[in-house]
């Protein structure tokens, strides 16, 4: 069926790109530079730098024990950086889906994302193996970048690429249906759907960063992309001027005062305004050293985004433990920028080469190639999404099991253990786990981290329930590999299992004076109370 649908596309003529209303320059593919859009390239560099600083602060704390004096701000840098990337992508794709034939559109997008991504994964997989370090989760499902629900990824940043590939596949299907010229009402309808989900669904009902296929369109992470799709029309109509970019400042500042769901909306709107202002304002010419450096950073932004987390991990391994977190951060940032400067030109050259090959390929070859890709993409998405649906069912069963005990059982660890023992619901003594930390990340949110593993039954899946003051604050399933635990006795086989929890909760759900209690529940309804209240 996919082959038959795609076959009809090869004869379609390309549609001219809608002009911006200021200059005849047209948006270009992600990762390339066009006259008239140098400001967009600078924004790419700023977005990648924001994510780099955020992750540097995070890993300085996680791997080096360094403090984070501006935790709320550096946490928001990641959100703002990703929102900028998505708003830029939406703006450019709104033009390209009109300009390019659908076969060429999707082929160019695949060539832009996958070759460099797979090359970086192969580079670090080999390097980590040579150093005797564990590396990611190399499976067909993760490498497909299909929306398959929560899972660990090799570079840990792939969730944004999952969204990008899903956006591209969705726009391809829009073009396939002959609706490319209806992109504005479609984008408005999409924003309305996300707004309805935000208002009607309970907080946390939609995973913001790793949703399955059936929930991805409802995720707040899509907001800047959908908003970016509106930009060409807004610019052409004269409704968006460079001064509108000033409104991004209060919107971005407001992100520090609200919970993550609302921050996605505010940060997405700010990113769209910045991209619109950058596209309509006077363009940087690249004549001075500062502007040339900013443009070069934009050129290498995709590679920088891919390499920076493995570089930060390796930097933490290489530097003496006595070095302070600030020194680690400077070295890690310099190393990531240096590697991006080295690989960035190769990335650009590879994409240009592949683009020429695609443009010279026969429509029949493109049809078959895209058919294979779409079958793999949607096959992996269906496989992972079904698995996620099963996990959601397990979570609902865990809630039912927890509700089967009286509320006073969850007032503390002793009362919980007594209730579980009395009803013969306890997990075996082989279970190993801990509640590691409950850390504030903003004025309104905290991160709960912990782990649980049963070496006698490694495949045992367990849901983590956090109670604070006897009230349920949140539920989470294991999402993270914990290679750092494999050196401990009893954790030798844990390196390939997702046993780590990292859950966002409202700070009001677990205030500082409340007694936290972590309970893990397996698929049979058996439970255990985890030790530890670190970070309180």
C-alpha positions as CSV (number, residue, x, y, z in Angstrom):
1,X,0.0,0.0,0.0
2,X,2.8,2.4,0.9
3,X,4.5,1.6,-2.4
4,X,1.4,2.3,-4.4
5,X,0.8,5.6,-2.6
6,X,4.4,6.8,-3.0
7,X,4.5,5.8,-6.7
8,X,2.0,8.6,-7.6
9,X,4.3,11.2,-6.2
10,X,7.1,11.1,-8.7
11,X,5.2,12.9,-11.3
12,X,4.3,15.9,-9.2
13,X,5.9,19.2,-9.9
14,X,7.7,21.2,-7.3
15,X,5.7,24.0,-5.7
16,X,7.5,27.4,-5.3
17,X,8.3,28.3,-1.7
18,X,6.2,31.1,-0.1
19,X,8.3,34.2,0.2
20,X,9.0,35.8,3.6
21,X,7.7,39.1,2.5
22,X,11.0,40.8,2.9
23,X,13.4,39.1,0.6
24,X,13.2,36.4,-2.0
25,X,15.6,34.1,-0.1
26,X,14.0,30.7,0.7
27,X,14.5,28.5,3.7
28,X,17.0,25.7,3.2
29,X,17.5,22.3,4.6
30,X,18.6,21.8,8.2
31,X,22.3,22.0,8.6
32,X,23.0,24.2,5.5
33,X,23.4,28.0,5.2
34,X,21.5,30.2,2.9
35,X,21.9,33.9,2.0
36,X,19.2,35.8,3.7
37,X,18.9,33.3,6.6
38,X,22.2,33.7,8.4
39,X,20.4,34.7,11.6
40,X,18.6,31.4,11.7
41,X,22.1,29.7,11.6
42,X,23.2,31.8,14.5
43,X,20.0,30.7,16.5
44,X,21.0,27.1,15.8
45,X,24.3,27.7,17.4
46,X,22.7,29.4,20.4
47,X,20.2,26.5,20.8
48,X,23.0,23.9,20.7
49,X,25.1,26.0,23.2
50,X,22.1,26.3,25.6
51,X,21.6,22.5,25.6
52,X,25.4,22.0,26.1
53,X,25.5,24.3,29.1
54,X,22.4,22.6,30.6
55,X,23.9,19.1,30.3
56,X,27.3,20.3,31.5
57,X,25.7,21.5,34.8
58,X,23.7,18.3,35.1
59,X,26.7,16.0,34.6
60,X,29.0,18.1,36.7
61,X,26.6,17.4,39.6
62,X,25.7,13.7,38.6
63,X,29.3,12.6,37.8
64,X,31.5,15.0,39.9
65,X,29.3,15.9,42.8
66,X,29.5,19.6,41.9
67,X,26.9,22.1,43.1
68,X,24.5,23.9,40.8
69,X,24.0,27.5,42.1
70,X,21.6,28.4,39.3
71,X,19.8,25.1,39.0
72,X,16.4,26.5,37.8
73,X,18.1,28.6,35.1
74,X,20.4,25.9,33.8
75,X,17.5,23.4,33.8
76,X,15.5,25.8,31.6
77,X,18.3,26.2,29.1
78,X,17.7,22.7,27.9
79,X,14.0,23.4,27.3
80,X,14.7,26.7,25.6
81,X,17.4,25.2,23.4
82,X,15.2,22.4,22.2
83,X,12.3,24.7,21.6
84,X,14.5,26.9,19.4
85,X,15.6,23.8,17.4
86,X,12.0,22.7,16.8
87,X,10.7,26.2,16.0
88,X,13.5,26.6,13.4
89,X,12.7,23.2,12.0
90,X,9.0,24.0,11.7
91,X,9.7,27.3,10.0
92,X,12.0,25.7,7.4
93,X,9.9,22.6,6.8
94,X,6.8,24.8,6.1
95,X,8.7,26.1,3.1
96,X,10.4,22.9,2.0
97,X,7.3,20.8,2.0
98,X,5.8,23.2,-0.6
99,X,9.0,23.7,-2.6
100,X,10.2,20.1,-2.9
101,X,8.6,17.1,-4.4
102,X,7.5,14.8,-1.5
103,X,9.9,12.1,-2.6
104,X,12.8,14.5,-2.4
105,X,11.5,16.2,0.7
106,X,11.6,13.0,2.8
107,X,14.7,11.6,1.2
108,X,16.6,14.8,2.0
109,X,15.4,14.7,5.6
110,X,16.5,11.1,6.1
111,X,19.9,11.9,4.6
112,X,20.3,14.8,6.9
113,X,19.5,13.0,10.1
114,X,20.6,9.4,9.9
115,X,24.1,9.1,8.3
116,X,25.8,11.5,10.7
117,X,23.8,10.2,13.7
118,X,24.8,6.6,13.0
119,X,28.4,7.6,12.3
120,X,28.6,9.4,15.7
121,X,27.0,6.4,17.5
122,X,29.6,4.1,15.8
123,X,32.5,6.4,16.8
124,X,31.6,6.5,20.5
125,X,30.5,2.9,20.7
126,X,34.0,1.9,19.5
127,X,35.7,4.4,21.7
128,X,33.8,3.4,24.8
129,X,34.4,-0.3,24.1
130,X,38.2,0.4,23.8
131,X,38.1,2.1,27.1
132,X,36.1,-0.6,28.8
133,X,33.1,1.6,29.4
134,X,29.5,0.8,28.9
135,X,27.7,2.5,26.1
136,X,24.0,3.1,25.6
137,X,21.3,0.8,24.2
138,X,22.2,-0.3,20.7
139,X,19.0,-1.9,19.4
140,X,17.1,-1.6,16.1
141,X,14.3,0.1,18.0
142,X,16.5,2.9,19.4
143,X,18.5,3.4,16.2
144,X,15.4,3.7,14.1
145,X,14.5,7.0,15.9
146,X,10.9,5.9,15.8
147,X,8.4,7.1,18.4
148,X,8.3,4.0,20.5
149,X,7.8,5.2,24.1
150,X,10.3,5.5,27.0
151,X,13.7,3.8,26.5
152,X,17.4,4.4,26.9
153,X,19.3,5.8,23.9
154,X,23.0,5.5,23.0
155,X,23.7,9.3,23.0
156,X,20.9,10.1,25.5
157,X,19.8,13.1,23.3
158,X,17.9,11.1,20.7
159,X,14.4,12.0,22.0
160,X,14.5,15.2,20.0
161,X,15.5,13.3,16.8
162,X,12.6,11.0,17.4
163,X,10.3,14.1,17.3
164,X,12.1,15.4,14.2
165,X,11.8,12.2,12.2
166,X,8.1,12.0,13.2
167,X,7.6,15.6,12.1
168,X,9.2,14.7,8.7
169,X,7.1,11.6,8.2
170,X,4.0,13.5,9.2
171,X,4.7,16.3,6.7
172,X,5.5,13.7,4.0
173,X,2.0,12.1,4.5
174,X,0.5,15.6,4.4
175,X,2.1,16.2,1.0
176,X,1.1,12.7,-0.1
177,X,-2.5,13.6,0.6
178,X,-2.2,16.8,-1.4
179,X,-2.6,19.0,1.7
180,X,0.8,20.8,1.7
181,X,-0.9,24.1,0.9
182,X,-3.2,23.6,3.9
183,X,-0.3,23.6,6.3
184,X,-1.6,26.7,8.2
185,X,-5.0,25.4,9.2
186,X,-3.5,22.0,9.9
187,X,-0.9,23.6,12.2
188,X,-3.7,25.6,14.0
189,X,-5.7,22.5,14.4
190,X,-2.7,20.7,15.8
191,X,-2.1,23.5,18.4
192,X,-5.8,23.3,19.3
193,X,-5.5,19.5,19.9
194,X,-2.4,20.0,22.1
195,X,-4.2,22.8,24.0
196,X,-7.2,20.5,24.6
197,X,-4.9,17.7,25.9
198,X,-3.1,20.2,28.2
199,X,-6.4,21.3,29.7
200,X,-8.3,18.0,29.8
201,X,-5.7,15.4,30.6
202,X,-4.1,15.1,34.1
203,X,-0.6,16.3,34.6
204,X,1.9,13.7,33.4
205,X,-0.6,11.7,31.3
206,X,1.5,12.4,28.2
207,X,5.2,11.8,28.3
208,X,6.7,15.1,27.2
209,X,9.9,13.7,25.8
210,X,9.5,10.0,25.0
211,X,5.9,9.4,24.0
212,X,4.7,6.4,21.9
213,X,3.4,7.0,18.4
214,X,-0.2,7.4,19.5
215,X,0.6,10.1,22.1
216,X,3.4,12.1,20.3
217,X,1.0,14.6,18.6
218,X,-0.3,15.5,22.0
219,X,3.1,16.2,23.6
220,X,3.8,19.8,24.6
221,X,7.3,19.4,23.0
222,X,5.6,19.7,19.6
223,X,4.4,23.3,20.3
224,X,7.3,25.2,18.8
225,X,7.4,23.0,15.7
226,X,3.6,23.6,15.1
227,X,4.1,27.3,15.8
228,X,7.1,27.4,13.4
229,X,4.9,26.0,10.6
230,X,2.8,29.2,10.9
231,X,5.7,31.6,10.5
232,X,6.0,31.9,6.7
233,X,2.3,32.9,6.5
234,X,2.7,35.3,9.4
235,X,5.8,36.9,7.9
236,X,4.3,37.2,4.4
237,X,1.2,38.8,5.8
238,X,3.2,41.4,7.7
239,X,1.8,40.3,11.0
240,X,5.2,39.5,12.5
241,X,8.0,42.1,12.8
242,X,11.5,41.9,14.2
243,X,10.4,43.8,17.4
244,X,8.1,40.8,18.2
245,X,11.2,39.0,19.4
246,X,11.3,41.2,22.5
247,X,8.2,39.4,23.7
248,X,10.2,36.3,23.9
249,X,12.1,37.6,27.0
250,X,9.1,37.8,29.5
251,X,7.8,34.5,28.1
252,X,11.1,32.7,28.7
253,X,11.4,34.3,32.2
254,X,7.9,33.0,33.1
255,X,9.1,29.5,32.4
256,X,11.0,29.6,35.6
257,X,7.8,30.1,37.6
258,X,5.5,27.4,36.3
259,X,5.5,23.6,35.9
260,X,7.0,21.9,33.0
261,X,3.8,21.4,31.0
262,X,3.1,25.1,31.1
263,X,6.7,25.9,30.5
264,X,6.6,24.0,27.2
265,X,3.9,26.4,26.0
266,X,5.6,29.5,27.1
267,X,9.1,28.4,25.9
268,X,7.6,27.3,22.6
269,X,5.9,30.6,22.0
270,X,9.1,32.4,22.9
271,X,11.1,30.3,20.5
272,X,8.6,30.9,17.6
273,X,8.8,34.7,18.2
274,X,12.6,34.6,18.2
275,X,12.8,32.6,15.0
276,X,10.3,35.0,13.3
277,X,12.3,38.0,14.5
278,X,15.5,36.4,13.2
279,X,14.0,35.7,9.8
280,X,12.6,39.2,9.3
281,X,15.4,41.3,10.8
282,X,18.7,42.4,9.2
283,X,20.8,39.4,8.5
284,X,24.3,38.9,9.9
285,X,26.9,39.2,7.1
286,X,29.7,37.2,8.6
287,X,32.3,39.8,7.9
288,X,33.8,40.1,11.4
289,X,35.4,37.4,13.5
290,X,32.5,37.2,16.0
291,X,29.9,36.8,13.4
292,X,32.0,34.2,11.5
293,X,32.4,32.3,14.7
294,X,28.6,32.4,15.4
295,X,27.9,31.2,11.9
296,X,30.5,28.4,12.2
297,X,28.9,27.3,15.5
298,X,25.5,27.1,13.7
299,X,27.1,25.1,10.9
300,X,28.3,22.6,13.4
301,X,25.3,22.7,15.7
302,X,24.0,19.2,14.7
303,X,27.3,17.5,15.4
304,X,27.7,19.5,18.6
305,X,24.3,18.3,19.8
306,X,25.1,14.7,19.0
307,X,28.6,14.5,20.5
308,X,28.4,16.6,23.6
309,X,26.9,14.1,26.2
310,X,29.5,11.3,25.4
311,X,32.2,13.9,25.5
312,X,31.0,15.1,28.9
313,X,31.0,11.5,30.2
314,X,34.6,10.9,28.9
315,X,35.8,14.2,30.4
316,X,34.4,13.1,33.8
317,X,36.4,9.8,33.5
318,X,39.6,11.5,32.4
319,X,39.9,14.4,34.8
320,X,41.2,13.9,38.4
321,X,38.5,13.6,41.0
322,X,40.1,16.6,42.8
323,X,39.2,19.0,40.0
324,X,36.2,21.3,40.9
325,X,33.0,21.2,38.9
326,X,33.7,24.5,37.2
327,X,37.0,23.3,35.8
328,X,35.3,20.1,34.6
329,X,32.6,22.2,32.9
330,X,35.1,24.4,31.1
331,X,37.1,21.3,29.9
332,X,34.0,19.5,28.9
333,X,32.6,22.4,26.9
334,X,35.9,23.1,25.2
335,X,36.2,19.4,24.3
336,X,32.7,19.2,22.9
337,X,33.2,22.4,20.8
338,X,36.5,21.2,19.6
339,X,35.2,17.9,18.4
340,X,32.2,19.6,16.7
341,X,34.6,22.0,14.9
342,X,36.5,18.9,13.7
343,X,33.5,16.9,12.6
344,X,31.2,19.7,11.5
345,X,32.7,20.3,8.0
346,X,32.6,16.5,7.4
347,X,28.9,16.5,8.4
348,X,28.2,19.3,6.0
349,X,30.2,17.7,3.1
350,X,28.5,14.3,3.7
351,X,25.0,15.8,3.5
352,X,25.8,17.8,0.4
353,X,27.1,14.6,-1.3
354,X,24.1,12.6,-0.3
355,X,21.7,15.4,-1.4
356,X,23.3,15.4,-4.9
357,X,23.0,11.6,-5.1
358,X,19.3,11.8,-4.1
359,X,18.6,14.6,-6.7
360,X,20.2,12.4,-9.4
361,X,18.4,9.2,-8.4
362,X,15.5,7.9,-10.4
363,X,12.0,8.2,-8.9
364,X,11.7,4.4,-8.9
365,X,14.8,4.1,-6.6
366,X,13.5,6.8,-4.3
367,X,10.1,5.1,-4.1
368,X,11.6,1.8,-3.1
369,X,14.0,3.3,-0.6
370,X,11.3,5.4,1.1
371,X,8.9,2.4,1.1
372,X,11.5,0.4,3.0
373,X,12.2,3.3,5.4
374,X,8.5,3.9,6.2
375,X,7.9,0.2,6.8
376,X,10.8,0.1,9.2
377,X,9.9,3.4,10.9
378,X,6.3,2.7,11.5
379,X,7.0,-1.0,12.2
380,X,9.4,0.0,15.0
381,X,7.0,2.7,16.2
382,X,4.1,0.2,16.4
383,X,6.3,-2.4,18.2
384,X,7.5,0.1,20.8
385,X,4.1,1.7,21.2
386,X,2.5,-1.6,21.9
387,X,5.2,-2.3,24.5
388,X,4.5,1.1,26.1
389,X,0.8,0.4,26.2
390,X,1.5,-2.8,28.1
391,X,3.7,-0.8,30.5
392,X,0.9,1.7,31.0
393,X,-1.4,-1.3,31.8
394,X,1.1,-2.5,34.4
395,X,1.1,1.0,35.9
396,X,-2.6,1.0,36.2
397,X,-2.4,-2.5,37.9
398,X,0.2,-1.1,40.3
399,X,-2.2,1.7,41.2
400,X,-4.8,-0.9,41.9
401,X,-2.4,-2.9,44.1
402,X,-1.4,0.1,46.1
403,X,-5.0,1.1,46.6
404,X,-5.7,-2.4,48.0
405,X,-3.9,-1.5,51.2
406,X,-5.2,1.0,53.8
407,X,-3.9,4.6,53.4
408,X,-2.2,4.5,56.8
409,X,0.2,1.8,55.4
410,X,2.0,4.5,53.4
411,X,2.7,6.9,56.3
412,X,6.3,5.5,56.7
413,X,8.6,2.6,55.9
414,X,7.9,0.7,59.1
415,X,4.1,0.8,58.6
416,X,4.5,-0.2,54.9
417,X,6.7,-3.2,55.7
418,X,4.3,-4.3,58.5
419,X,1.3,-4.1,56.1
420,X,3.1,-6.0,53.3
421,X,4.3,-8.7,55.7
422,X,0.9,-9.1,57.2
423,X,-0.7,-9.7,53.8
424,X,2.2,-11.7,52.4
425,X,2.7,-9.2,49.6
426,X,6.4,-8.5,50.1
427,X,9.0,-8.9,47.4
428,X,11.9,-11.4,48.0
429,X,14.9,-10.5,50.1
430,X,17.1,-10.6,47.0
431,X,15.7,-7.2,45.9
432,X,18.2,-4.4,45.9
433,X,17.1,-0.8,45.6
434,X,17.1,2.7,47.0
435,X,15.5,6.0,46.9
436,X,18.5,8.1,46.1
437,X,17.4,11.7,45.9
438,X,14.5,14.2,45.8
439,X,16.0,17.3,44.3
440,X,14.3,20.6,43.4
441,X,15.0,21.7,39.8
442,X,12.7,24.7,39.7
443,X,10.5,26.7,42.1
444,X,7.7,24.3,41.2
445,X,9.3,20.9,40.4
446,X,11.5,18.3,41.9
447,X,13.3,15.2,40.5
448,X,13.0,11.8,42.2
449,X,15.7,9.4,41.5
450,X,16.3,5.8,42.6
451,X,16.8,2.2,41.4
452,X,15.4,-1.3,42.0
453,X,16.9,-4.6,40.8
454,X,16.3,-8.3,41.7
455,X,19.4,-10.3,40.7
456,X,17.5,-13.5,41.3
457,X,15.0,-12.4,38.6
458,X,16.6,-9.7,36.4
459,X,13.6,-9.5,34.1
460,X,11.3,-8.5,37.0
461,X,9.6,-5.2,36.0
462,X,8.8,-2.9,38.9
463,X,6.8,0.4,39.1
464,X,8.1,3.0,41.6
465,X,5.5,4.8,43.7
466,X,6.5,7.8,45.8
467,X,4.5,8.7,48.8
468,X,5.0,11.9,50.8
469,X,3.3,12.3,54.1
470,X,1.1,9.3,53.3
471,X,-0.1,10.7,49.9
472,X,0.8,9.4,46.5
473,X,3.1,12.0,44.8
474,X,3.9,10.1,41.6
475,X,4.5,6.8,39.7
476,X,7.3,5.9,37.4
477,X,8.6,2.9,35.5
478,X,12.3,2.2,35.1
479,X,13.7,4.2,32.2
480,X,17.4,4.3,32.7
481,X,20.4,2.0,32.5
482,X,22.6,2.2,35.6
483,X,26.0,1.1,34.4
484,X,27.4,2.9,37.5
485,X,25.9,0.2,39.7
486,X,27.4,-2.8,38.0
487,X,30.6,-2.7,40.1
488,X,28.5,-3.3,43.2
489,X,28.0,-6.9,44.5
490,X,24.8,-8.3,43.2
491,X,24.5,-5.9,40.2
492,X,26.8,-7.8,37.8
493,X,24.0,-8.5,35.3
494,X,22.3,-5.1,35.7
495,X,24.1,-3.3,32.9
496,X,21.6,-4.3,30.2
497,X,18.5,-3.7,32.2
498,X,16.6,-0.5,32.8
499,X,16.6,-0.3,36.5
500,X,16.9,3.4,37.2
501,X,14.0,5.8,38.0
502,X,14.0,9.6,37.3
503,X,10.6,11.1,37.9
504,X,9.4,14.7,37.9
505,X,6.9,15.7,40.5
506,X,5.5,19.0,41.7
507,X,7.4,20.3,44.7
508,X,4.2,20.9,46.5
509,X,3.5,17.1,46.3
510,X,6.5,16.4,48.5
511,X,7.4,19.4,50.6
512,X,10.5,19.4,52.7
513,X,8.7,18.5,55.9
514,X,7.0,15.5,54.5
515,X,8.3,12.0,55.0
516,X,9.1,10.3,51.7
517,X,8.4,6.7,51.1
518,X,9.4,4.8,47.9
519,X,7.5,1.6,47.1
520,X,8.2,-0.7,44.2
521,X,5.4,-2.9,42.8
522,X,6.0,-5.8,40.4
523,X,3.6,-7.2,37.8
524,X,2.2,-9.7,40.3
525,X,1.3,-6.9,42.8
526,X,4.1,-7.8,45.2
527,X,5.8,-4.8,46.9
528,X,8.7,-3.6,48.8
529,X,9.7,-0.3,50.6
530,X,13.0,1.1,49.4
531,X,15.6,2.5,51.9
532,X,17.0,6.0,51.6
533,X,15.9,9.6,51.8
534,X,18.9,11.2,50.2
535,X,18.5,14.8,49.2
536,X,16.0,15.6,51.9
